[in-house]
Amino acid sequence: MPVNLSAPHSADLLPVTGLRLGVTEAGIRKTGRKDLTVLLLDEGASVAGVFTRNRFCAAPVQVCREHLAVGAGIRALVVNTGNANAGTGEQGLANARATCAALARQLQLEPNQILPFSTGVIMEPLPLDRIEAGLPAALADAREEHWARAAEGIMTTDTVPKAFSARVTIGGVPVTVTGISKGAGMIRPNMATMLGFLATDACVDPAVMQALVTELAEGSFNRVTIDGDTSTNDSFVLIATNKAAHASITSLDSADGVALKAALLGVARQLAQAIVRDGEGATKFITIRVEGGRDGAECRQVAYAIAHSPLVKTAFFASDPNLGRILAAVGYAGIDDLDQTLIDLYLDDVHVAVRGGRNPAYREEDGQRVMKQSEITVRVVLGRGMASDTVWTCDLSHDYVSINADYRS
């Protein structure tokens, strides 16, 4: 079960004017599950995305990058689950492009106005015939209010759909932000085995969209990790339908730009944290905050060393206050001139280590009390400067092994 995360209620998800979502069961890998989703954009929408840094990236990632670079005006997204179309060579690229062409024919658009996304099993041929056969039903289902259906339609090993909404006032006008994401394993920044789609009806100049989506990813999806694996298919897309009646935002540093960015980041972080809360086999949601670094990069370096340690993660699963494992991870994070005599360690309100050694006042029962909680904060103070950063992760349980041992079965 996910950690303090429940399925969204459709009534809580706000429609974004200028965007419709349709879902169907195409039988891509298994029958009886929603596995084909389309997002349809009115003309004039602005779209930008960031994608996996895995050099073995999937065919749809390559095609998305190509189509965004053309700048023809993206009008639709198509998402299939059950098959990643990764490790499929030239045929995989041909199938991704054929998917775009099939949807473009239905919508009387050009193929390069379509973005394809796939998630699921790697190194299996994409069942193009099933996708093409399912597109008419997905299109017929398209409605502005179908965010909850779409959140379910993009799931793989997720146990619950992930979707959130917010409202913000821009230039005196109410603006909507709604997003969905999927992901539960092979989660590591750059990004996770995740798909994320975040939309707003705000008016945003296309010239600032790429900077905006990059900044949002850095503050949300690139701050989560479950198992340290970087997927072949990670994609995070930002859509601005430009339907709200306010002046177009041309600078992210303007008052309107700052307000919109804050609202978008709030929803993006909820989506990213939901992925961790629903991590495969997760029983605990862990915030790792590193303070007192010389810069943010070294704070993240230390935070990820802790977050990726199987010894740390299994200790949290067992509620075992073997907290020397955390200090060991700090030490091997790769900061060559780190002074261990300046480091303090906290577990929620419990001061565990002082200046590199066990706090004389620390009692193991206090550490165990915190570790039994479903939500835990680890705070490390490096004593090197004023920078800080935060990463979100989860524990590592028996179920993680079971889920991934028979994923293809």
Sine and cosine of phi, psi and omega as CSV:
sin_phi,cos_phi,sin_psi,cos_psi,sin_omega,cos_omega
0.00,0.00,0.61,-0.80,0.01,-1.00
-0.92,0.40,0.39,-0.92,-0.05,-1.00
-1.00,0.07,0.96,-0.27,0.06,-1.00
0.78,0.62,0.72,0.70,0.02,-1.00
-0.67,-0.75,0.80,-0.60,0.04,-1.00
-0.88,-0.48,0.30,-0.95,0.02,-1.00
-0.90,0.43,0.59,-0.81,0.00,-1.00
-0.94,0.33,0.48,-0.88,0.13,-0.99
-1.00,-0.03,0.75,-0.67,-0.05,-1.00
-0.82,0.58,-0.60,0.80,-0.04,-1.00
-0.92,0.39,-0.35,0.94,-0.01,-1.00
-1.00,0.05,-0.15,0.99,-0.04,-1.00
-0.99,-0.14,0.86,-0.51,-0.14,-0.99
-1.00,0.06,0.78,-0.62,0.09,-1.00
-0.88,0.48,0.55,-0.83,0.07,-1.00
-0.95,-0.32,0.92,-0.40,-0.03,-1.00
-0.84,0.54,0.75,-0.66,0.00,-1.00
0.99,-0.11,0.12,0.99,-0.01,-1.00
-0.63,-0.78,0.78,-0.62,0.05,-1.00
-0.84,-0.54,0.53,-0.85,-0.06,-1.00
-0.79,-0.61,0.71,-0.71,0.02,-1.00
-0.73,-0.68,0.59,-0.81,-0.11,-0.99
-0.70,-0.71,0.56,-0.83,0.07,-1.00
-0.51,-0.86,0.14,-0.99,0.11,-0.99
-0.98,-0.21,0.95,-0.31,-0.04,-1.00
-0.98,-0.21,-0.07,1.00,0.00,-1.00
0.92,0.40,0.58,0.81,-0.10,-1.00
-0.90,0.43,-0.66,0.75,0.07,-1.00
-0.79,-0.61,-0.67,0.75,0.00,-1.00
-0.73,-0.68,0.50,-0.87,0.04,-1.00
-0.99,0.12,0.36,-0.93,0.10,-1.00
0.97,0.26,0.40,0.92,0.07,-1.00
-0.65,-0.76,0.58,-0.82,0.05,-1.00
-0.92,0.39,0.83,-0.56,-0.09,-1.00
-0.56,-0.83,0.12,0.99,0.04,-1.00
-0.66,-0.75,0.85,-0.52,-0.10,-0.99
-0.77,-0.64,0.65,-0.76,0.11,-0.99
-0.85,-0.53,0.60,-0.80,0.15,-0.99
-0.88,-0.47,0.85,-0.52,-0.09,-1.00
-0.94,-0.35,0.81,-0.59,-0.09,-1.00
-0.94,-0.35,0.69,-0.73,0.13,-0.99
-0.91,0.41,0.41,-0.91,0.05,-1.00
-0.86,0.52,0.63,-0.78,0.04,-1.00
0.99,-0.16,-0.01,1.00,0.04,-1.00
-0.95,0.31,0.49,-0.87,0.09,-1.00
-0.96,-0.29,0.70,-0.71,-0.09,-1.00
-0.69,-0.72,0.68,-0.74,0.10,-1.00
-0.54,-0.84,0.38,-0.93,-0.03,-1.00
-0.48,-0.88,0.34,-0.94,0.17,-0.99
-0.80,-0.60,0.48,-0.88,-0.18,-0.98
-0.68,-0.74,0.15,-0.99,-0.03,-1.00
-0.80,0.60,0.51,-0.86,0.13,-0.99
-0.99,-0.15,0.10,0.99,0.10,-0.99
-0.91,0.41,0.83,-0.55,-0.06,-1.00
-0.93,0.37,-0.31,0.95,0.05,-1.00
-1.00,-0.09,0.83,0.55,-0.13,-0.99
-0.98,0.22,0.45,-0.89,-0.07,-1.00
-0.95,0.32,0.34,-0.94,0.00,-1.00
-0.83,0.55,-0.71,0.70,-0.01,-1.00
-0.89,0.45,-0.53,0.84,0.07,-1.00
-0.89,0.46,-0.70,0.72,0.01,-1.00
-0.88,0.47,-0.66,0.75,-0.02,-1.00
-0.94,0.33,-0.62,0.78,0.06,-1.00
-0.85,0.52,-0.71,0.70,0.01,-1.00
-0.87,0.49,-0.68,0.74,0.02,-1.00
-0.87,0.48,-0.74,0.68,-0.09,-1.00
-0.94,0.33,-0.59,0.81,0.07,-1.00
-0.92,0.40,-0.57,0.82,0.00,-1.00
-0.92,0.38,-0.49,0.87,0.00,-1.00
-0.91,0.42,-0.60,0.80,0.03,-1.00
0.95,0.30,0.53,0.85,-0.06,-1.00
-0.99,0.13,-0.11,0.99,-0.04,-1.00
1.00,-0.08,0.99,-0.12,-0.05,-1.00
-0.95,0.33,0.75,-0.66,-0.04,-1.00
-0.87,-0.49,-0.20,0.98,-0.01,-1.00
-0.35,-0.94,0.47,-0.88,0.12,-0.99
-0.84,-0.55,0.60,-0.80,0.05,-1.00
-0.77,-0.64,0.76,-0.64,-0.12,-0.99
-0.81,-0.59,0.80,-0.59,0.14,-0.99
-0.89,-0.46,0.58,-0.82,0.12,-0.99
-0.93,-0.36,0.21,-0.98,0.02,-1.00
1.00,-0.06,-0.35,0.94,-0.03,-1.00
-0.52,-0.85,0.85,-0.52,-0.09,-1.00
-0.99,0.15,-0.26,0.96,-0.13,-0.99
0.74,0.67,0.72,0.70,0.04,-1.00
-0.85,-0.53,0.55,-0.83,-0.07,-1.00
0.92,0.38,0.54,0.84,-0.09,-1.00
-0.89,-0.45,0.11,0.99,0.12,-0.99
0.88,0.48,-0.48,-0.88,-0.06,-1.00
-0.90,0.44,-0.57,0.82,0.02,-1.00
-0.91,0.42,-0.58,0.81,0.05,-1.00
-0.89,0.45,-0.68,0.74,0.06,-1.00
-0.89,0.45,-0.68,0.74,0.03,-1.00
-0.88,0.48,-0.64,0.77,0.00,-1.00
-0.94,0.35,-0.61,0.79,0.05,-1.00
-0.90,0.44,-0.68,0.73,0.02,-1.00
-0.93,0.37,-0.59,0.81,0.03,-1.00
-0.92,0.40,-0.56,0.83,0.08,-1.00
-0.87,0.48,-0.71,0.70,0.03,-1.00
-0.88,0.47,-0.68,0.74,-0.02,-1.00
-0.90,0.43,-0.63,0.78,-0.01,-1.00
-0.90,0.43,-0.70,0.72,0.03,-1.00
-0.94,0.34,-0.60,0.80,0.02,-1.00
-0.87,0.49,-0.63,0.78,0.04,-1.00
-0.89,0.46,-0.65,0.76,0.00,-1.00
-0.90,0.43,-0.55,0.83,-0.10,-0.99
-0.98,-0.21,-0.01,1.00,-0.05,-1.00
0.85,0.53,0.76,0.65,0.03,-1.00
-0.84,-0.54,0.05,-1.00,0.13,-0.99
-1.00,0.03,0.56,-0.83,0.00,-1.00
-0.82,0.57,-0.55,0.84,-0.03,-1.00
-0.98,0.22,0.07,1.00,0.14,-0.99
-1.00,-0.09,0.12,0.99,-0.01,-1.00
-0.91,-0.42,0.65,-0.76,0.12,-0.99
-0.93,-0.37,0.82,-0.58,0.02,-1.00
-0.99,-0.15,0.55,-0.83,0.04,-1.00
-0.65,-0.76,0.65,-0.76,0.02,-1.00
-0.68,-0.73,0.52,-0.86,0.06,-1.00
-0.47,-0.88,0.61,-0.79,-0.03,-1.00
0.60,-0.80,-0.60,-0.80,-0.08,-1.00
-0.96,0.28,0.67,-0.74,-0.01,-1.00
-1.00,-0.01,0.51,-0.86,0.10,-1.00
0.95,0.32,0.44,0.90,0.12,-0.99
-0.89,-0.45,0.65,-0.76,0.02,-1.00
-0.88,0.48,0.67,-0.74,0.04,-1.00
-0.94,0.34,0.80,-0.60,0.01,-1.00
-0.97,0.23,0.98,0.21,-0.10,-0.99
-0.85,0.53,-0.61,0.79,-0.03,-1.00
-0.89,0.46,-0.61,0.79,0.00,-1.00
-0.94,0.33,-0.60,0.80,0.05,-1.00
-0.91,0.41,-0.75,0.66,0.00,-1.00
-0.87,0.49,-0.64,0.77,0.00,-1.00
-0.92,0.38,-0.48,0.87,-0.04,-1.00
-1.00,0.07,-0.27,0.96,-0.09,-1.00
-0.86,0.51,-0.69,0.72,-0.01,-1.00
-0.85,0.53,-0.63,0.78,0.01,-1.00
-0.93,0.36,-0.63,0.78,0.04,-1.00
-0.90,0.44,-0.66,0.75,0.02,-1.00
-0.92,0.40,-0.64,0.77,0.01,-1.00
-0.91,0.41,-0.42,0.91,-0.03,-1.00
-1.00,0.10,-0.13,0.99,-0.19,-0.98
-0.91,0.40,0.82,-0.58,0.04,-1.00
-0.59,-0.81,0.45,-0.89,0.05,-1.00
-0.89,0.45,-0.50,0.86,-0.12,-0.99
-1.00,-0.02,0.13,0.99,-0.13,-0.99
-1.00,0.01,0.57,0.82,0.01,-1.00
-0.91,0.42,-0.68,0.73,-0.02,-1.00
-0.90,0.43,-0.64,0.77,0.05,-1.00
-0.89,0.45,-0.66,0.75,0.00,-1.00
-0.92,0.39,-0.62,0.79,0.04,-1.00
-0.87,0.49,-0.60,0.80,0.06,-1.00
-0.96,0.29,-0.59,0.80,-0.08,-1.00
-0.94,0.35,-0.32,0.95,-0.01,-1.00
-0.98,-0.18,0.09,1.00,-0.05,-1.00
-0.95,0.30,0.47,-0.88,0.22,-0.98
-0.84,-0.55,-1.00,-0.09,0.04,-1.00
-1.00,0.05,0.08,1.00,0.09,-1.00
-0.82,0.57,0.56,-0.83,0.08,-1.00
-0.99,-0.13,-0.34,0.94,0.08,-1.00
-0.65,-0.76,0.49,-0.87,0.13,-0.99
-0.92,0.39,0.37,-0.93,-0.05,-1.00
-0.78,-0.62,0.89,-0.45,-0.03,-1.00
-0.36,-0.93,0.62,-0.78,-0.01,-1.00
-0.55,-0.83,0.39,-0.92,0.03,-1.00
-0.69,-0.73,0.33,-0.94,0.10,-1.00
-0.44,-0.90,0.33,-0.95,0.12,-0.99
-0.80,-0.60,0.54,-0.84,0.03,-1.00
-0.55,-0.83,0.46,-0.89,0.04,-1.00
-0.99,-0.17,0.83,-0.56,0.01,-1.00
-0.84,-0.54,0.87,-0.50,0.00,-1.00
0.84,0.54,0.57,0.82,-0.01,-1.00
0.98,0.18,0.09,1.00,-0.07,-1.00
-0.90,-0.43,0.73,-0.69,0.07,-1.00
-0.93,0.36,0.73,-0.69,-0.04,-1.00
-0.83,-0.56,0.62,-0.79,-0.04,-1.00
-0.97,-0.25,0.61,-0.79,0.15,-0.99
-0.77,-0.63,0.82,-0.57,0.06,-1.00
-0.65,-0.76,0.61,-0.79,-0.01,-1.00
-0.52,-0.85,0.36,-0.93,0.09,-1.00
-0.73,-0.68,0.42,-0.91,0.09,-1.00
-0.51,-0.86,0.27,-0.96,0.14,-0.99
-0.63,-0.77,0.47,-0.88,0.04,-1.00
0.44,-0.90,0.61,-0.79,0.02,-1.00
-0.47,-0.88,-0.36,0.93,0.02,-1.00
-0.52,-0.86,0.11,-0.99,-0.19,-0.98
0.76,0.65,0.77,0.64,-0.09,-1.00
-0.95,-0.32,0.85,-0.53,0.01,-1.00
-0.33,-0.95,0.57,-0.82,-0.01,-1.00
-0.82,0.57,0.27,-0.96,0.01,-1.00
0.99,0.17,0.43,0.90,-0.04,1.00
-0.87,-0.49,-0.79,-0.62,-0.02,-1.00
-0.97,-0.25,0.01,-1.00,0.19,-0.98
-0.97,0.22,0.96,0.27,-0.19,-0.98
-0.70,-0.72,0.46,-0.89,0.24,-0.97
-0.86,-0.52,0.69,-0.73,0.06,-1.00
-0.67,-0.75,0.72,-0.69,0.01,-1.00
-0.76,-0.65,0.89,-0.46,-0.06,-1.00
-0.85,-0.53,0.79,-0.61,-0.09,-1.00
-0.76,-0.65,0.49,-0.87,0.08,-1.00
-0.57,-0.82,0.47,-0.88,0.10,-0.99
-1.00,-0.01,0.10,0.99,0.04,-1.00
-0.88,0.47,0.41,-0.91,0.05,-1.00
-1.00,-0.08,0.91,-0.42,-0.06,-1.00
-0.78,-0.62,0.80,-0.60,0.04,-1.00
-0.86,0.51,0.77,-0.64,0.02,-1.00
-0.81,0.58,-0.45,0.89,-0.06,-1.00
-0.92,0.40,-0.36,0.93,-0.03,-1.00
-0.95,-0.30,0.00,1.00,-0.08,-1.00
-0.91,0.42,-0.67,0.75,-0.05,-1.00
-0.92,0.40,-0.67,0.74,0.06,-1.00
-0.89,0.46,-0.61,0.79,-0.02,-1.00
-0.92,0.39,-0.75,0.66,-0.03,-1.00
-0.92,0.40,-0.56,0.83,0.03,-1.00
-0.91,0.42,-0.69,0.72,0.01,-1.00
-0.91,0.42,-0.64,0.77,0.03,-1.00
-0.90,0.44,-0.69,0.73,0.02,-1.00
-0.89,0.46,-0.67,0.75,-0.02,-1.00
-0.89,0.45,-0.55,0.84,-0.03,-1.00
-1.00,0.01,-0.01,1.00,-0.09,-1.00
-0.66,-0.75,-0.99,0.13,-0.10,-1.00
-0.91,0.42,-0.46,0.89,0.05,-1.00
-1.00,0.03,0.32,0.95,0.10,-0.99
-0.84,-0.55,0.28,0.96,0.03,-1.00
-0.85,-0.53,0.50,-0.87,0.09,-1.00
-0.44,-0.90,0.64,-0.76,0.09,-1.00
-0.93,-0.36,-0.77,0.64,-0.10,-0.99
-0.72,-0.69,0.07,1.00,0.06,-1.00
1.00,0.09,-0.04,1.00,0.01,-1.00
-1.00,0.00,0.72,-0.69,0.06,-1.00
-0.99,-0.14,0.85,-0.52,-0.10,-1.00
-0.96,0.27,0.25,-0.97,0.05,-1.00
-1.00,0.09,-0.20,0.98,-0.22,-0.98
-0.84,-0.54,0.08,1.00,-0.10,-1.00
-0.81,0.59,0.74,-0.68,-0.01,-1.00
-0.49,-0.87,0.71,-0.71,0.09,-1.00
-0.73,-0.69,0.87,-0.49,-0.11,-0.99
-0.87,-0.49,0.71,-0.70,0.07,-1.00
-0.94,-0.34,0.75,-0.66,-0.01,-1.00
-0.83,-0.55,0.78,-0.62,0.16,-0.99
-0.89,-0.46,0.91,-0.42,-0.06,-1.00
-0.98,0.19,-0.23,0.97,0.06,-1.00
0.88,0.47,0.57,0.82,-0.02,-1.00
-0.99,-0.16,-0.29,0.96,-0.03,-1.00
-0.95,0.31,0.52,-0.86,-0.11,-0.99
-1.00,0.00,0.88,0.48,0.10,-1.00
-0.70,-0.71,0.27,-0.96,-0.01,-1.00
-0.90,0.43,0.61,-0.80,-0.04,-1.00
-0.88,0.48,0.68,-0.73,0.03,-1.00
-0.99,0.15,0.89,-0.45,-0.04,-1.00
-0.95,-0.32,-0.16,0.99,0.01,-1.00
-0.66,-0.75,0.77,-0.64,0.04,-1.00
-0.96,0.28,-0.21,0.98,0.01,-1.00
-1.00,-0.06,-0.11,0.99,0.06,-1.00
-0.94,0.34,0.24,-0.97,0.00,-1.00
-0.86,0.51,-0.69,0.72,0.02,-1.00
-0.92,0.39,-0.63,0.77,0.02,-1.00
-0.89,0.46,-0.67,0.74,0.01,-1.00
-0.91,0.40,-0.67,0.74,-0.01,-1.00
-0.91,0.42,-0.70,0.72,0.01,-1.00
-0.91,0.40,-0.68,0.73,-0.01,-1.00
-0.87,0.50,-0.63,0.77,0.01,-1.00
-0.90,0.43,-0.66,0.75,0.01,-1.00
-0.92,0.40,-0.69,0.72,0.03,-1.00
-0.89,0.45,-0.68,0.74,-0.02,-1.00
-0.91,0.41,-0.59,0.81,0.04,-1.00
-0.86,0.50,-0.71,0.70,0.01,-1.00
-0.94,0.33,-0.65,0.76,0.02,-1.00
-0.87,0.49,-0.64,0.77,0.03,-1.00
-0.93,0.37,-0.62,0.79,0.08,-1.00
-0.87,0.49,-0.68,0.73,0.01,-1.00
-0.91,0.42,-0.68,0.73,-0.01,-1.00
-0.91,0.41,-0.71,0.71,-0.01,-1.00
-0.92,0.38,-0.51,0.86,0.05,-1.00
-0.89,0.46,-0.58,0.81,0.04,-1.00
-0.88,0.47,-0.68,0.73,0.03,-1.00
-0.92,0.39,-0.68,0.73,0.00,-1.00
-0.87,0.49,-0.47,0.88,0.00,-1.00
-0.97,-0.25,0.34,0.94,0.02,-1.00
-0.83,0.56,0.57,-0.82,-0.07,-1.00
-0.82,0.57,0.93,-0.37,0.00,-1.00
0.98,0.20,0.11,0.99,-0.07,-1.00
-0.91,0.42,0.65,-0.76,0.12,-0.99
-0.85,-0.52,-0.17,0.99,-0.04,-1.00
-0.62,-0.79,0.62,-0.78,0.06,-1.00
-0.97,-0.25,0.84,-0.55,-0.15,-0.99
-0.85,-0.52,0.82,-0.57,0.11,-0.99
-0.99,-0.14,0.80,-0.60,0.03,-1.00
-0.90,-0.43,0.92,-0.39,-0.02,-1.00
-0.91,-0.42,0.82,-0.58,0.02,-1.00
-0.92,-0.39,0.82,-0.57,-0.04,-1.00
-0.86,-0.50,0.26,-0.97,0.09,-1.00
0.96,0.29,0.44,0.90,0.07,-1.00
-1.00,0.02,0.22,-0.98,0.04,-1.00
-0.97,0.25,-0.50,0.86,0.09,-1.00
-0.44,-0.90,0.17,-0.98,-0.03,-1.00
-0.89,0.45,-0.54,0.84,-0.05,-1.00
-0.88,0.48,-0.70,0.72,-0.02,-1.00
-0.96,0.27,-0.45,0.89,0.12,-0.99
-0.90,0.43,-0.69,0.72,0.05,-1.00
-0.91,0.41,-0.61,0.79,0.00,-1.00
-0.85,0.52,-0.68,0.73,0.01,-1.00
-0.95,0.32,-0.68,0.73,-0.03,-1.00
-0.87,0.49,-0.67,0.74,-0.01,-1.00
-0.95,0.31,-0.52,0.85,0.08,-1.00
-0.87,0.49,-0.66,0.75,0.05,-1.00
-0.93,0.37,-0.73,0.68,-0.11,-0.99
-0.91,0.41,-0.46,0.89,-0.06,-1.00
-1.00,-0.07,-0.14,0.99,-0.07,-1.00
-0.95,0.31,0.89,-0.45,0.07,-1.00
-0.87,0.50,-0.54,0.84,0.01,-1.00
-0.92,0.39,-0.67,0.74,0.05,-1.00
-0.91,0.42,-0.72,0.70,-0.10,-0.99
-0.93,0.38,-0.61,0.79,0.03,-1.00
-0.95,0.30,-0.52,0.85,0.08,-1.00
-0.89,0.45,-0.65,0.76,0.05,-1.00
-0.90,0.43,-0.64,0.77,0.03,-1.00
-0.86,0.50,-0.66,0.75,-0.05,-1.00
-1.00,0.08,-0.03,1.00,-0.09,-1.00
0.84,0.54,0.59,0.81,-0.03,-1.00
-0.99,-0.13,0.93,-0.38,-0.07,-1.00
-0.97,0.25,0.82,0.57,0.06,-1.00
-1.00,0.05,0.93,0.38,-0.24,-0.97
-0.99,0.17,-0.15,0.99,0.15,-0.99
-0.88,0.48,-0.40,0.92,0.06,-1.00
-0.89,0.46,-0.57,0.82,0.03,-1.00
-0.92,0.39,-0.72,0.69,0.02,-1.00
-0.89,0.46,-0.61,0.79,0.03,-1.00
-0.89,0.46,-0.65,0.76,0.02,-1.00
-0.91,0.42,-0.63,0.78,0.08,-1.00
-0.86,0.51,-0.66,0.75,-0.06,-1.00
-0.93,0.36,-0.54,0.84,-0.01,-1.00
-0.99,-0.14,0.21,0.98,-0.03,-1.00
-0.90,0.43,-0.35,0.94,0.07,-1.00
0.95,-0.32,0.25,0.97,0.08,-1.00
-1.00,-0.04,0.98,-0.22,-0.19,-0.98
-0.90,0.43,-0.56,0.83,-0.06,-1.00
-0.98,-0.20,0.41,0.91,0.02,-1.00
-0.91,0.42,0.75,-0.66,0.01,-1.00
-0.98,-0.20,0.95,-0.30,-0.08,-1.00
-0.91,0.41,-0.37,0.93,-0.03,-1.00
-0.97,0.24,-0.03,1.00,0.03,-1.00
-0.96,-0.27,-0.01,1.00,-0.18,-0.98
-1.00,-0.04,0.74,-0.67,0.14,-0.99
-0.91,-0.42,0.52,-0.85,0.00,-1.00
-0.76,-0.65,0.74,-0.67,0.03,-1.00
-0.82,-0.57,0.58,-0.82,0.14,-0.99
-0.86,-0.51,0.98,-0.21,-0.19,-0.98
0.79,0.61,-0.87,-0.49,-0.05,-1.00
-1.00,-0.01,0.04,1.00,-0.08,-1.00
-1.00,-0.10,0.85,-0.53,0.01,-1.00
-1.00,0.05,0.98,-0.22,-0.17,-0.98
-1.00,0.08,-0.74,0.67,-0.07,-1.00
-0.78,-0.63,0.63,-0.77,0.02,-1.00
-0.83,-0.56,0.84,-0.54,0.04,-1.00
0.75,0.66,0.71,0.70,0.13,-0.99
1.00,0.07,-0.04,1.00,0.00,-1.00
-0.77,-0.64,0.26,-0.97,-0.02,-1.00
-0.86,0.52,0.75,-0.66,0.07,-1.00
-0.91,0.42,0.83,-0.56,0.00,-1.00
-0.83,0.56,-0.43,0.90,-0.02,-1.00
-1.00,0.04,-0.10,0.99,-0.05,-1.00
-0.96,0.29,0.72,-0.70,0.08,-1.00
-0.87,-0.50,0.70,-0.72,-0.08,-1.00
-0.86,0.50,-0.54,0.84,0.02,-1.00
-0.91,0.42,-0.47,0.88,0.07,-1.00
-0.94,0.35,-0.66,0.75,0.06,-1.00
-0.89,0.45,-0.68,0.74,0.00,-1.00
-0.92,0.40,-0.59,0.81,0.05,-1.00
-0.84,0.55,-0.71,0.71,0.00,-1.00
-0.94,0.35,-0.66,0.75,-0.09,-1.00
-0.93,0.36,-0.30,0.95,0.07,-1.00
-0.98,0.18,-0.20,0.98,0.00,-1.00
-0.95,0.31,0.40,-0.92,0.06,-1.00
-0.99,0.17,-0.34,0.94,0.04,-1.00
-0.77,-0.63,0.79,-0.62,-0.14,-0.99
-0.69,-0.72,0.61,-0.79,0.12,-0.99
-0.90,-0.44,0.82,-0.57,0.13,-0.99
-0.98,-0.19,0.80,-0.60,0.01,-1.00
-0.82,-0.57,0.83,-0.56,0.01,-1.00
-0.90,-0.44,0.77,-0.63,0.05,-1.00
-0.93,-0.36,0.89,-0.45,-0.11,-0.99
-1.00,0.10,-0.44,0.90,0.01,-1.00
0.95,0.33,0.52,0.85,-0.05,-1.00
-0.90,-0.44,-0.26,0.96,-0.08,-1.00
0.02,-1.00,-0.46,-0.89,-0.12,-0.99
-0.90,-0.43,-0.03,1.00,-0.07,-1.00
-0.98,0.20,0.39,-0.92,0.06,-1.00
-0.48,-0.88,0.34,-0.94,0.11,-0.99
-0.32,-0.95,0.27,-0.96,-0.12,-0.99
-0.73,-0.69,0.63,-0.78,0.07,-1.00
-0.77,-0.63,0.55,-0.83,0.03,-1.00
-0.91,-0.42,0.70,-0.71,-0.01,-1.00
-0.55,-0.84,-0.15,-0.99,0.01,-1.00
-0.62,-0.78,0.05,-1.00,0.04,-1.00
-0.99,0.16,0.04,-1.00,-0.01,-1.00
-0.82,-0.57,0.90,-0.43,-0.15,-0.99
-0.91,-0.41,0.09,-1.00,0.10,-1.00
-0.85,0.53,-0.61,0.79,-0.07,-1.00
-0.90,0.43,-0.50,0.87,0.04,-1.00
-0.86,0.51,-0.70,0.72,0.01,-1.00
-0.90,0.43,-0.71,0.71,-0.04,-1.00
-0.88,0.47,-0.71,0.70,-0.03,-1.00
-0.88,0.48,-0.71,0.71,-0.08,-1.00
-0.99,0.13,-0.30,0.95,0.02,-1.00
-0.95,0.31,-0.49,0.87,-0.05,-1.00
-0.81,-0.59,0.52,0.85,-0.07,-1.00
-0.85,0.52,-0.62,0.78,-0.04,-1.00
-0.99,0.15,-0.18,0.98,-0.10,-0.99
-0.97,0.25,0.00,0.00,0.00,0.00
